[in-house]
Amino acid sequence: MWLADLIGGVCVLLFGLSVVFFSRQLPYMSEYGPGPGFLPLWLGVGIATCAIAIILKALKKRDRAETFIKPQTRIGLQMLGLIVVAFLLLPLLGFSIGLALFTATAMRLIGKHGMLACGLTAVGAAIGINVLFGLWLDIPIPTGLVGW
C-alpha cells in the first residue's frame, strides 16, 4: 500500500500547490477584511501540508512488499464509475431523480442493502431534495427532461 500512498500523496500535493498558485491570482485582502484569495490560499497550504505528511510516511515504511491493488479497490472503481454515470445523467434525469438513483445504487453496491431499503431511500431522497431546495430554500434545481 506504500506505493498507492506515495502516488496519492504526490497527486494531492500537486493539487494543493495548484490551488495555492491559482489563489495567488486573486486579491488576498479586500477593503473590509480577507479577500477572495484568502481562503483558497490557506486551504491549498493545508492540503499540500497533509500531502507532504502522507508522502513522508510512505517513504519511511519499511515493508514495501504489499500489493498495490487491494480487494476493496473494485468497490472504489465501481463508485467512481457510478459518480461519472450519475454526473452524465443529471441533465437528462434532473437533480432530484439523478441523486436519488445514485443513492440507491451506491447503497446496493457498497452496503449490500435490500431492494426495498434502496427504493425507499431513493424515493425519500428525491422528495427530500425537492422539498428542501425547491420549496423551503427556493433554490432552483435542474429538472432535466423528466421535470422533477
Buried (B, 14 or more C-beta within 10 A) or exposed (E): BBEBBBEBBBEBBEBBBEBBEEBEEEEEEEEEEEBBBBEBBBBBBEBBEBBBEBBEEBEEEEEEEEEEEEEEEEEEEBBEEBEEBBEEBBEEBBBBBBBBBBBBBBBBBBEEBEEEEBBEBBEEBBEBBBEEBBEEEEEEBEBBEEEB
